[in-house]
Amino acid sequence: MQELTENDFFQGLVATLAIRGVRKISIRTDNFDPVLLAVFRRLEERAPAFDVEPDFDIIPDPIHGDSPTVRDILASAAADGLISFDNPEYQDIEIKIGAHSGEQLLAHDFAALRPLFDELAGVFLDVYEHSPLT
């Protein structure tokens, strides 16, 4: 079984979102962390079918609701040039890669997981579109 890191998880998700034409995402703590948690829960359910195992967890802070793991994921994605923070309050991100780069990333690093990331992106978009502050 292959381990899937938090950075692998978010890279594959961002690449798939880029392919679907998503350019900007609100990351307000009160809606983004729960959305990413829902995607992670789906990953946990589906991972055995793809012979992968997440080596991380997304655990919301019981008081504030945000997750240190999500903050780490975002910081790493920004450092890797996948996303940038689009305003001074860090409440929106811009996906910096386009569809072509997303295709290349998936083909090179996650070819066998492409159907999984397609499913996870679908969950992300569904939950995100129904969250209260988007």
Secondary structure, DSSP 8 states (H G I E B T S, - for coil): -EEE-HHHHHHHHHHHHHHTT--EEE--HHHHHHHHHHHHHHHHHHGGGGTEEES------TTT---HHHHHHHHHHHHTTSEEE-STT--EEEE-S-HHHHHHHHHHH-GGGHHHHHHHHHHHHHHHHTSTT-
